[in-house]
Amino acid sequence: MLQFKVEDMTCNHCVGAVTRAIKEAAPDSKVEIELEQHTVRVQTQADARTVSEAIAQAGYTPVPD
Ligand SMILES: [Cu+2]
């Protein structure tokens, strides 16, 4: 289980964008986002770097949590 804080994820549009980006980079992902906590939890075989880069490329700032 990977977990990131993404403070600049502020609305449901962001949630959708982050979810899509992660699933594109790591199609096996199960993504769970708590918007109020700015928390992104990902169950995947992919490594943290792949997921982190996908979030960054979508325009957000992931911090390992
Ligand atoms: Cu947003």
N, CA, C, O and the ligand as a Tripos MOL2 file, in Angstrom:
@<TRIPOS>MOLECULE
protein
  261   259    66     0     0
PROTEIN
NO_CHARGES

@<TRIPOS>ATOM
      1 N           0.8470   -1.2020    0.0000 N.3       1 MET1
      2 CA          0.0000    0.0000    0.0000 C.3       1 MET1
      3 C           0.8800    1.2480    0.0000 C.2       1 MET1
      4 O           1.7270    1.4260    0.8750 O.2       1 MET1
      5 N           0.6650    2.1060   -0.9940 N.am      2 LEU2
      6 CA          1.4050    3.3670   -1.0540 C.3       2 LEU2
      7 C           0.5050    4.4790   -0.5360 C.2       2 LEU2
      8 O          -0.7100    4.4440   -0.7300 O.2       2 LEU2
      9 N           1.0850    5.4400    0.1060 N.am      3 GLN3
     10 CA          0.2790    6.5680    0.5660 C.3       3 GLN3
     11 C           1.0260    7.8770    0.3450 C.2       3 GLN3
     12 O           2.2150    8.0040    0.6370 O.2       3 GLN3
     13 N           0.2810    8.8440   -0.1820 N.am      4 PHE4
     14 CA          0.8420   10.1700   -0.4420 C.3       4 PHE4
     15 C          -0.0710   11.2320    0.1370 C.2       4 PHE4
     16 O          -1.2840   11.0440    0.2400 O.2       4 PHE4
     17 N           0.5290   12.3510    0.5120 N.am      5 LYS5
     18 CA         -0.2230   13.5750    0.7790 C.3       5 LYS5
     19 C          -0.1240   14.4120   -0.4850 C.2       5 LYS5
     20 O           0.9620   14.6040   -1.0320 O.2       5 LYS5
     21 N          -1.2640   14.9080   -0.9420 N.am      6 VAL6
     22 CA         -1.2710   15.7770   -2.1200 C.3       6 VAL6
     23 C          -2.0660   17.0260   -1.7340 C.2       6 VAL6
     24 O          -3.2790   17.1070   -1.9330 O.2       6 VAL6
     25 N          -1.3370   17.9950   -1.1760 N.am      7 GLU7
     26 CA         -2.0050   19.1680   -0.5990 C.3       7 GLU7
     27 C          -2.7030   20.0230   -1.6600 C.2       7 GLU7
     28 O          -3.6930   20.6930   -1.3670 O.2       7 GLU7
     29 N          -2.1850   19.9980   -2.8940 N.am      8 ASP8
     30 CA         -2.7910   20.8450   -3.9200 C.3       8 ASP8
     31 C          -3.9410   20.1510   -4.6610 C.2       8 ASP8
     32 O          -4.3680   20.6070   -5.7220 O.2       8 ASP8
     33 N          -4.4250   19.0740   -4.1080 N.am      9 MET9
     34 CA         -5.6220   18.3940   -4.6300 C.3       9 MET9
     35 C          -6.8060   18.9180   -3.8140 C.2       9 MET9
     36 O          -6.9790   18.5570   -2.6500 O.2       9 MET9
     37 N          -7.6180   19.7750   -4.4440 N.am     10 THR10
     38 CA         -8.5640   20.5620   -3.6470 C.3      10 THR10
     39 C         -10.0440   20.3490   -3.9770 C.2      10 THR10
     40 O         -10.9060   20.8550   -3.2580 O.2      10 THR10
     41 N         -10.3540   19.6260   -5.0290 N.am     11 CYS11
     42 CA        -11.7670   19.4470   -5.3520 C.3      11 CYS11
     43 C         -11.9620   18.1240   -6.0740 C.2      11 CYS11
     44 O         -11.0030   17.3920   -6.3190 O.2      11 CYS11
     45 N         -13.2060   17.8240   -6.4120 N.am     12 ASN12
     46 CA        -13.4800   16.5350   -7.0530 C.3      12 ASN12
     47 C         -12.8780   16.4260   -8.4480 C.2      12 ASN12
     48 O         -12.5930   15.3270   -8.9240 O.2      12 ASN12
     49 N         -12.6890   17.5460   -9.0870 N.am     13 HIS13
     50 CA        -11.9890   17.5110  -10.3700 C.3      13 HIS13
     51 C         -10.5630   16.9990  -10.1760 C.2      13 HIS13
     52 O         -10.0840   16.1640  -10.9430 O.2      13 HIS13
     53 N          -9.9060   17.4990   -9.1620 N.am     14 CYS14
     54 CA         -8.5520   17.0340   -8.8350 C.3      14 CYS14
     55 C          -8.5580   15.5320   -8.5360 C.2      14 CYS14
     56 O          -7.6900   14.7950   -9.0010 O.2      14 CYS14
     57 N          -9.5300   15.0980   -7.7680 N.am     15 VAL15
     58 CA         -9.6210   13.6820   -7.4170 C.3      15 VAL15
     59 C          -9.7030   12.8340   -8.6860 C.2      15 VAL15
     60 O          -9.0300   11.8110   -8.8100 O.2      15 VAL15
     61 N         -10.5420   13.2800   -9.6270 N.am     16 GLY16
     62 CA        -10.6870   12.5530  -10.8860 C.3      16 GLY16
     63 C          -9.3910   12.5480  -11.6810 C.2      16 GLY16
     64 O          -8.9980   11.5200  -12.2330 O.2      16 GLY16
     65 N          -8.7310   13.6940  -11.7390 N.am     17 ALA17
     66 CA         -7.4970   13.8120  -12.5190 C.3      17 ALA17
     67 C          -6.4010   12.9420  -11.9260 C.2      17 ALA17
     68 O          -5.6770   12.2630  -12.6540 O.2      17 ALA17
     69 N          -6.2810   12.9620  -10.6100 N.am     18 VAL18
     70 CA         -5.2410   12.1630   -9.9470 C.3      18 VAL18
     71 C          -5.5380   10.6720  -10.1210 C.2      18 VAL18
     72 O          -4.6370    9.8840  -10.4110 O.2      18 VAL18
     73 N          -6.7820   10.2980   -9.9470 N.am     19 THR19
     74 CA         -7.1690    8.8950  -10.0970 C.3      19 THR19
     75 C          -6.8690    8.3990  -11.5110 C.2      19 THR19
     76 O          -6.2980    7.3240  -11.6910 O.2      19 THR19
     77 N          -7.2560    9.1850  -12.5020 N.am     20 ARG20
     78 CA         -7.0160    8.8000  -13.9010 C.3      20 ARG20
     79 C          -5.5170    8.6540  -14.1740 C.2      20 ARG20
     80 O          -5.0840    7.6850  -14.7980 O.2      20 ARG20
     81 N          -4.7480    9.6070  -13.7090 N.am     21 ALA21
     82 CA         -3.2990    9.5880  -13.9550 C.3      21 ALA21
     83 C          -2.6650    8.3360  -13.3500 C.2      21 ALA21
     84 O          -1.8240    7.6930  -13.9780 O.2      21 ALA21
     85 N          -3.0700    8.0010  -12.1410 N.am     22 ILE22
     86 CA         -2.4930    6.8140  -11.4860 C.3      22 ILE22
     87 C          -2.8910    5.5540  -12.2440 C.2      22 ILE22
     88 O          -2.0660    4.6650  -12.4560 O.2      22 ILE22
     89 N          -4.1520    5.4790  -12.6520 N.am     23 LYS23
     90 CA         -4.6190    4.2690  -13.3450 C.3      23 LYS23
     91 C          -3.9940    4.1130  -14.7200 C.2      23 LYS23
     92 O          -3.8040    2.9950  -15.2000 O.2      23 LYS23
     93 N          -3.6740    5.2300  -15.3510 N.am     24 GLU24
     94 CA         -2.9860    5.1460  -16.6440 C.3      24 GLU24
     95 C          -1.5760    4.5990  -16.4640 C.2      24 GLU24
     96 O          -1.1220    3.7590  -17.2410 O.2      24 GLU24
     97 N          -0.8930    5.0770  -15.4400 N.am     25 ALA25
     98 CA          0.4970    4.6610  -15.2150 C.3      25 ALA25
     99 C           0.5690    3.2530  -14.6340 C.2      25 ALA25
    100 O           1.5230    2.5210  -14.8970 O.2      25 ALA25
    101 N          -0.4190    2.8750  -13.8560 N.am     26 ALA26
    102 CA         -0.4170    1.5820  -13.1640 C.3      26 ALA26
    103 C          -1.8340    1.0230  -13.1890 C.2      26 ALA26
    104 O          -2.5950    1.1860  -12.2350 O.2      26 ALA26
    105 N          -2.1790    0.3570  -14.3020 N.am     27 PRO27
    106 CA         -3.5750   -0.0660  -14.5210 C.3      27 PRO27
    107 C          -4.1260   -1.0120  -13.4510 C.2      27 PRO27
    108 O          -5.3420   -1.1290  -13.3050 O.2      27 PRO27
    109 N          -3.2610   -1.6810  -12.7100 N.am     28 ASP28
    110 CA         -3.7780   -2.5860  -11.6680 C.3      28 ASP28
    111 C          -4.1700   -1.8370  -10.3870 C.2      28 ASP28
    112 O          -4.6290   -2.4580   -9.4280 O.2      28 ASP28
    113 N          -3.9970   -0.5380  -10.3650 N.am     29 SER29
    114 CA         -4.1700    0.2220   -9.1200 C.3      29 SER29
    115 C          -5.5950    0.2520   -8.6040 C.2      29 SER29
    116 O          -6.5630    0.3430   -9.3600 O.2      29 SER29
    117 N          -5.6840    0.1700   -7.2870 N.am     30 LYS30
    118 CA         -6.9140    0.5420   -6.5860 C.3      30 LYS30
    119 C          -6.6020    1.8420   -5.8810 C.2      30 LYS30
    120 O          -5.7030    1.9020   -5.0420 O.2      30 LYS30
    121 N          -7.3430    2.8830   -6.2180 N.am     31 VAL31
    122 CA         -7.0310    4.2150   -5.7030 C.3      31 VAL31
    123 C          -8.1240    4.6490   -4.7280 C.2      31 VAL31
    124 O          -9.3170    4.5500   -5.0160 O.2      31 VAL31
    125 N          -7.6900    5.1250   -3.5880 N.am     32 GLU32
    126 CA         -8.6260    5.5880   -2.5630 C.3      32 GLU32
    127 C          -8.1670    6.9790   -2.1470 C.2      32 GLU32
    128 O          -7.0440    7.1580   -1.6770 O.2      32 GLU32
    129 N          -9.0450    7.9620   -2.3220 N.am     33 ILE33
    130 CA         -8.6490    9.3390   -2.0320 C.3      33 ILE33
    131 C          -9.5600    9.9400   -0.9760 C.2      33 ILE33
    132 O         -10.7840    9.8560   -1.0730 O.2      33 ILE33
    133 N          -8.9520   10.5470    0.0330 N.am     34 GLU34
    134 CA         -9.7100   11.3220    1.0110 C.3      34 GLU34
    135 C          -9.3700   12.7830    0.7910 C.2      34 GLU34
    136 O          -8.3100   13.2720    1.1800 O.2      34 GLU34
    137 N         -10.3120   13.4570    0.1510 N.am     35 LEU35
    138 CA        -10.0660   14.8350   -0.2700 C.3      35 LEU35
    139 C          -9.7900   15.7520    0.9280 C.2      35 LEU35
    140 O          -8.8800   16.5800    0.8780 O.2      35 LEU35
    141 N         -10.5660   15.6080    1.9940 N.am     36 GLU36
    142 CA        -10.3870   16.5250    3.1280 C.3      36 GLU36
    143 C          -9.0140   16.3770    3.7860 C.2      36 GLU36
    144 O          -8.4360   17.3460    4.2790 O.2      36 GLU36
    145 N          -8.5090   15.1480    3.7810 N.am     37 GLN37
    146 CA         -7.1710   14.9050    4.3480 C.3      37 GLN37
    147 C          -6.0730   15.0620    3.2830 C.2      37 GLN37
    148 O          -4.8830   15.0270    3.5970 O.2      37 GLN37
    149 N          -6.4870   15.2340    2.0290 N.am     38 HIS38
    150 CA         -5.5350   15.2940    0.9140 C.3      38 HIS38
    151 C          -4.6950   14.0210    0.8380 C.2      38 HIS38
    152 O          -3.5110   14.0650    0.5020 O.2      38 HIS38
    153 N          -5.3050   12.9220    1.1450 N.am     39 THR39
    154 CA         -4.5890   11.6520    1.1840 C.3      39 THR39
    155 C          -4.9390   10.7950   -0.0230 C.2      39 THR39
    156 O          -6.1070   10.6530   -0.3850 O.2      39 THR39
    157 N          -3.9100   10.2280   -0.6390 N.am     40 VAL40
    158 CA         -4.0860    9.2990   -1.7550 C.3      40 VAL40
    159 C          -3.4790    7.9620   -1.3520 C.2      40 VAL40
    160 O          -2.2850    7.8740   -1.0670 O.2      40 VAL40
    161 N          -4.3050    6.9270   -1.3290 N.am     41 ARG41
    162 CA         -3.8220    5.5890   -1.0110 C.3      41 ARG41
    163 C          -3.9510    4.7240   -2.2400 C.2      41 ARG41
    164 O          -4.9940    4.7150   -2.8940 O.2      41 ARG41
    165 N          -2.9000    3.9980   -2.5590 N.am     42 VAL42
    166 CA         -2.8890    3.2150   -3.7890 C.3      42 VAL42
    167 C          -2.4390    1.7950   -3.4900 C.2      42 VAL42
    168 O          -1.3790    1.5640   -2.9080 O.2      42 VAL42
    169 N          -3.2650    0.8640   -3.8980 N.am     43 GLN43
    170 CA         -2.8800   -0.5420   -3.8390 C.3      43 GLN43
    171 C          -2.4630   -0.9400   -5.2430 C.2      43 GLN43
    172 O          -3.2700   -0.8990   -6.1720 O.2      43 GLN43
    173 N          -1.2110   -1.3220   -5.3960 N.am     44 THR44
    174 CA         -0.6980   -1.6250   -6.7280 C.3      44 THR44
    175 C           0.5930   -2.4210   -6.6320 C.2      44 THR44
    176 O           1.2580   -2.4390   -5.5960 O.2      44 THR44
    177 N           0.9340   -3.0790   -7.7330 N.am     45 GLN45
    178 CA          2.2470   -3.7250   -7.8290 C.3      45 GLN45
    179 C           3.3040   -2.7200   -8.2740 C.2      45 GLN45
    180 O           4.5020   -2.9710   -8.1390 O.2      45 GLN45
    181 N           2.8610   -1.5880   -8.8020 N.am     46 ALA46
    182 CA          3.8180   -0.5830   -9.2800 C.3      46 ALA46
    183 C           4.5780    0.0160   -8.1040 C.2      46 ALA46
    184 O           4.1150   -0.0200   -6.9640 O.2      46 ALA46
    185 N           5.7490    0.5660   -8.3980 N.am     47 ASP47
    186 CA          6.5140    1.1450   -7.2960 C.3      47 ASP47
    187 C           6.0910    2.5940   -7.0230 C.2      47 ASP47
    188 O           5.4070    3.2310   -7.8240 O.2      47 ASP47
    189 N           6.5210    3.0740   -5.8770 N.am     48 ALA48
    190 CA          6.1020    4.3970   -5.4190 C.3      48 ALA48
    191 C           6.4930    5.4810   -6.4120 C.2      48 ALA48
    192 O           5.7770    6.4660   -6.5930 O.2      48 ALA48
    193 N           7.6400    5.2840   -7.0510 N.am     49 ARG49
    194 CA          8.1250    6.3070   -7.9690 C.3      49 ARG49
    195 C           7.2020    6.4450   -9.1890 C.2      49 ARG49
    196 O           6.9050    7.5560   -9.6280 O.2      49 ARG49
    197 N           6.7590    5.3180   -9.7240 N.am     50 THR50
    198 CA          5.8480    5.3350  -10.8730 C.3      50 THR50
    199 C           4.5720    6.0980  -10.5330 C.2      50 THR50
    200 O           4.0970    6.9240  -11.3120 O.2      50 THR50
    201 N           4.0360    5.8060   -9.3700 N.am     51 VAL51
    202 CA          2.7770    6.4410   -8.9620 C.3      51 VAL51
    203 C           3.0110    7.9220   -8.6770 C.2      51 VAL51
    204 O           2.2200    8.7780   -9.0730 O.2      51 VAL51
    205 N           4.1030    8.2030   -7.9900 N.am     52 SER52
    206 CA          4.4280    9.5790   -7.6520 C.3      52 SER52
    207 C           4.6190   10.4270   -8.9130 C.2      52 SER52
    208 O           4.1410   11.5590   -8.9870 O.2      52 SER52
    209 N           5.3130    9.8770   -9.8880 N.am     53 GLU53
    210 CA          5.5380   10.6190  -11.1320 C.3      53 GLU53
    211 C           4.2440   10.8410  -11.9040 C.2      53 GLU53
    212 O           4.0600   11.8810  -12.5360 O.2      53 GLU53
    213 N           3.3550    9.8650  -11.8490 N.am     54 ALA54
    214 CA          2.0630   10.0150  -12.5310 C.3      54 ALA54
    215 C           1.2750   11.1710  -11.9130 C.2      54 ALA54
    216 O           0.6710   11.9730  -12.6260 O.2      54 ALA54
    217 N           1.2870   11.2470  -10.5960 N.am     55 ILE55
    218 CA          0.5720   12.3380   -9.9110 C.3      55 ILE55
    219 C           1.2130   13.6820  -10.2660 C.2      55 ILE55
    220 O           0.5160   14.6640  -10.5190 O.2      55 ILE55
    221 N           2.5400   13.7140  -10.2810 N.am     56 ALA56
    222 CA          3.2510   14.9530  -10.6100 C.3      56 ALA56
    223 C           2.9570   15.3930  -12.0420 C.2      56 ALA56
    224 O           2.7680   16.5800  -12.3080 O.2      56 ALA56
    225 N           2.9210   14.4240  -12.9620 N.am     57 GLN57
    226 CA          2.6710   14.7800  -14.3540 C.3      57 GLN57
    227 C           1.2550   15.2880  -14.5670 C.2      57 GLN57
    228 O           0.9970   16.0220  -15.5210 O.2      57 GLN57
    229 N           0.3380   14.9060  -13.6900 N.am     58 ALA58
    230 CA         -1.0190   15.4350  -13.7720 C.3      58 ALA58
    231 C          -1.0860   16.8590  -13.2120 C.2      58 ALA58
    232 O          -2.1280   17.5090  -13.2830 O.2      58 ALA58
    233 N           0.0350   17.3400  -12.6550 N.am     59 GLY59
    234 CA          0.0990   18.7300  -12.2060 C.3      59 GLY59
    235 C          -0.0080   18.9120  -10.7050 C.2      59 GLY59
    236 O          -0.2130   20.0250  -10.2210 O.2      59 GLY59
    237 N           0.1300   17.8260   -9.9710 N.am     60 TYR60
    238 CA          0.0070   17.9040   -8.5080 C.3      60 TYR60
    239 C           1.3290   17.5760   -7.8360 C.2      60 TYR60
    240 O           2.2890   17.1640   -8.4870 O.2      60 TYR60
    241 N           1.3620   17.7650   -6.5220 N.am     61 THR61
    242 CA          2.6060   17.6400   -5.7710 C.3      61 THR61
    243 C           2.4710   16.5660   -4.7010 C.2      61 THR61
    244 O           2.0340   16.8500   -3.5860 O.2      61 THR61
    245 N           2.8480   15.3220   -5.0390 N.am     62 PRO62
    246 CA          2.7300   14.2460   -4.0650 C.3      62 PRO62
    247 C           3.9010   14.2200   -3.0940 C.2      62 PRO62
    248 O           5.0560   14.3820   -3.4880 O.2      62 PRO62
    249 N           3.5890   14.0160   -1.8350 N.am     63 VAL63
    250 CA          4.6160   13.8530   -0.8090 C.3      63 VAL63
    251 C           4.3670   12.4930   -0.1560 C.2      63 VAL63
    252 O           3.2550   12.2250    0.3000 O.2      63 VAL63
    253 N           5.3920   11.6260   -0.1060 N.am     64 PRO64
    254 CA          5.1980   10.3200    0.5340 C.3      64 PRO64
    255 C           4.6910   10.5070    1.9680 C.2      64 PRO64
    256 O           5.1570   11.3840    2.6950 O.2      64 PRO64
    257 N           3.7390    9.6740    2.3560 N.am     65 ASP65
    258 CA          3.0860    9.8470    3.6540 C.3      65 ASP65
    259 C           3.2270    8.5690    4.4760 C.2      65 ASP65
    260 O           2.7440    8.5050    5.6070 O.2      65 ASP65
    261 CU         -9.6080   20.5040   -8.1200 Cu       66 CU66
@<TRIPOS>BOND
     1     1     2 1
     2     2     3 1
     3     3     4 2
     4     3     5 am
     5     5     6 1
     6     6     7 1
     7     7     8 2
     8     7     9 am
     9     9    10 1
    10    10    11 1
    11    11    12 2
    12    11    13 am
    13    13    14 1
    14    14    15 1
    15    15    16 2
    16    15    17 am
    17    17    18 1
    18    18    19 1
    19    19    20 2
    20    19    21 am
    21    21    22 1
    22    22    23 1
    23    23    24 2
    24    23    25 am
    25    25    26 1
    26    26    27 1
    27    27    28 2
    28    27    29 am
    29    29    30 1
    30    30    31 1
    31    31    32 2
    32    31    33 am
    33    33    34 1
    34    34    35 1
    35    35    36 2
    36    35    37 am
    37    37    38 1
    38    38    39 1
    39    39    40 2
    40    39    41 am
    41    41    42 1
    42    42    43 1
    43    43    44 2
    44    43    45 am
    45    45    46 1
    46    46    47 1
    47    47    48 2
    48    47    49 am
    49    49    50 1
    50    50    51 1
    51    51    52 2
    52    51    53 am
    53    53    54 1
    54    54    55 1
    55    55    56 2
    56    55    57 am
    57    57    58 1
    58    58    59 1
    59    59    60 2
    60    59    61 am
    61    61    62 1
    62    62    63 1
    63    63    64 2
    64    63    65 am
    65    65    66 1
    66    66    67 1
    67    67    68 2
    68    67    69 am
    69    69    70 1
    70    70    71 1
    71    71    72 2
    72    71    73 am
    73    73    74 1
    74    74    75 1
    75    75    76 2
    76    75    77 am
    77    77    78 1
    78    78    79 1
    79    79    80 2
    80    79    81 am
    81    81    82 1
    82    82    83 1
    83    83    84 2
    84    83    85 am
    85    85    86 1
    86    86    87 1
    87    87    88 2
    88    87    89 am
    89    89    90 1
    90    90    91 1
    91    91    92 2
    92    91    93 am
    93    93    94 1
    94    94    95 1
    95    95    96 2
    96    95    97 am
    97    97    98 1
    98    98    99 1
    99    99   100 2
   100    99   101 am
   101   101   102 1
   102   102   103 1
   103   103   104 2
   104   103   105 am
   105   105   106 1
   106   106   107 1
   107   107   108 2
   108   107   109 am
   109   109   110 1
   110   110   111 1
   111   111   112 2
   112   111   113 am
   113   113   114 1
   114   114   115 1
   115   115   116 2
   116   115   117 am
   117   117   118 1
   118   118   119 1
   119   119   120 2
   120   119   121 am
   121   121   122 1
   122   122   123 1
   123   123   124 2
   124   123   125 am
   125   125   126 1
   126   126   127 1
   127   127   128 2
   128   127   129 am
   129   129   130 1
   130   130   131 1
   131   131   132 2
   132   131   133 am
   133   133   134 1
   134   134   135 1
   135   135   136 2
   136   135   137 am
   137   137   138 1
   138   138   139 1
   139   139   140 2
   140   139   141 am
   141   141   142 1
   142   142   143 1
   143   143   144 2
   144   143   145 am
   145   145   146 1
   146   146   147 1
   147   147   148 2
   148   147   149 am
   149   149   150 1
   150   150   151 1
   151   151   152 2
   152   151   153 am
   153   153   154 1
   154   154   155 1
   155   155   156 2
   156   155   157 am
   157   157   158 1
   158   158   159 1
   159   159   160 2
   160   159   161 am
   161   161   162 1
   162   162   163 1
   163   163   164 2
   164   163   165 am
   165   165   166 1
   166   166   167 1
   167   167   168 2
   168   167   169 am
   169   169   170 1
   170   170   171 1
   171   171   172 2
   172   171   173 am
   173   173   174 1
   174   174   175 1
   175   175   176 2
   176   175   177 am
   177   177   178 1
   178   178   179 1
   179   179   180 2
   180   179   181 am
   181   181   182 1
   182   182   183 1
   183   183   184 2
   184   183   185 am
   185   185   186 1
   186   186   187 1
   187   187   188 2
   188   187   189 am
   189   189   190 1
   190   190   191 1
   191   191   192 2
   192   191   193 am
   193   193   194 1
   194   194   195 1
   195   195   196 2
   196   195   197 am
   197   197   198 1
   198   198   199 1
   199   199   200 2
   200   199   201 am
   201   201   202 1
   202   202   203 1
   203   203   204 2
   204   203   205 am
   205   205   206 1
   206   206   207 1
   207   207   208 2
   208   207   209 am
   209   209   210 1
   210   210   211 1
   211   211   212 2
   212   211   213 am
   213   213   214 1
   214   214   215 1
   215   215   216 2
   216   215   217 am
   217   217   218 1
   218   218   219 1
   219   219   220 2
   220   219   221 am
   221   221   222 1
   222   222   223 1
   223   223   224 2
   224   223   225 am
   225   225   226 1
   226   226   227 1
   227   227   228 2
   228   227   229 am
   229   229   230 1
   230   230   231 1
   231   231   232 2
   232   231   233 am
   233   233   234 1
   234   234   235 1
   235   235   236 2
   236   235   237 am
   237   237   238 1
   238   238   239 1
   239   239   240 2
   240   239   241 am
   241   241   242 1
   242   242   243 1
   243   243   244 2
   244   243   245 am
   245   245   246 1
   246   246   247 1
   247   247   248 2
   248   247   249 am
   249   249   250 1
   250   250   251 1
   251   251   252 2
   252   251   253 am
   253   253   254 1
   254   254   255 1
   255   255   256 2
   256   255   257 am
   257   257   258 1
   258   258   259 1
   259   259   260 2
@<TRIPOS>SUBSTRUCTURE
     1 MET1         2 RESIDUE 1 A MET
     2 LEU2         6 RESIDUE 1 A LEU
     3 GLN3        10 RESIDUE 1 A GLN
     4 PHE4        14 RESIDUE 1 A PHE
     5 LYS5        18 RESIDUE 1 A LYS
     6 VAL6        22 RESIDUE 1 A VAL
     7 GLU7        26 RESIDUE 1 A GLU
     8 ASP8        30 RESIDUE 1 A ASP
     9 MET9        34 RESIDUE 1 A MET
    10 THR10       38 RESIDUE 1 A THR
    11 CYS11       42 RESIDUE 1 A CYS
    12 ASN12       46 RESIDUE 1 A ASN
    13 HIS13       50 RESIDUE 1 A HIS
    14 CYS14       54 RESIDUE 1 A CYS
    15 VAL15       58 RESIDUE 1 A VAL
    16 GLY16       62 RESIDUE 1 A GLY
    17 ALA17       66 RESIDUE 1 A ALA
    18 VAL18       70 RESIDUE 1 A VAL
    19 THR19       74 RESIDUE 1 A THR
    20 ARG20       78 RESIDUE 1 A ARG
    21 ALA21       82 RESIDUE 1 A ALA
    22 ILE22       86 RESIDUE 1 A ILE
    23 LYS23       90 RESIDUE 1 A LYS
    24 GLU24       94 RESIDUE 1 A GLU
    25 ALA25       98 RESIDUE 1 A ALA
    26 ALA26      102 RESIDUE 1 A ALA
    27 PRO27      106 RESIDUE 1 A PRO
    28 ASP28      110 RESIDUE 1 A ASP
    29 SER29      114 RESIDUE 1 A SER
    30 LYS30      118 RESIDUE 1 A LYS
    31 VAL31      122 RESIDUE 1 A VAL
    32 GLU32      126 RESIDUE 1 A GLU
    33 ILE33      130 RESIDUE 1 A ILE
    34 GLU34      134 RESIDUE 1 A GLU
    35 LEU35      138 RESIDUE 1 A LEU
    36 GLU36      142 RESIDUE 1 A GLU
    37 GLN37      146 RESIDUE 1 A GLN
    38 HIS38      150 RESIDUE 1 A HIS
    39 THR39      154 RESIDUE 1 A THR
    40 VAL40      158 RESIDUE 1 A VAL
    41 ARG41      162 RESIDUE 1 A ARG
    42 VAL42      166 RESIDUE 1 A VAL
    43 GLN43      170 RESIDUE 1 A GLN
    44 THR44      174 RESIDUE 1 A THR
    45 GLN45      178 RESIDUE 1 A GLN
    46 ALA46      182 RESIDUE 1 A ALA
    47 ASP47      186 RESIDUE 1 A ASP
    48 ALA48      190 RESIDUE 1 A ALA
    49 ARG49      194 RESIDUE 1 A ARG
    50 THR50      198 RESIDUE 1 A THR
    51 VAL51      202 RESIDUE 1 A VAL
    52 SER52      206 RESIDUE 1 A SER
    53 GLU53      210 RESIDUE 1 A GLU
    54 ALA54      214 RESIDUE 1 A ALA
    55 ILE55      218 RESIDUE 1 A ILE
    56 ALA56      222 RESIDUE 1 A ALA
    57 GLN57      226 RESIDUE 1 A GLN
    58 ALA58      230 RESIDUE 1 A ALA
    59 GLY59      234 RESIDUE 1 A GLY
    60 TYR60      238 RESIDUE 1 A TYR
    61 THR61      242 RESIDUE 1 A THR
    62 PRO62      246 RESIDUE 1 A PRO
    63 VAL63      250 RESIDUE 1 A VAL
    64 PRO64      254 RESIDUE 1 A PRO
    65 ASP65      258 RESIDUE 1 A ASP
    66 CU66       261 GROUP 0 **** ****
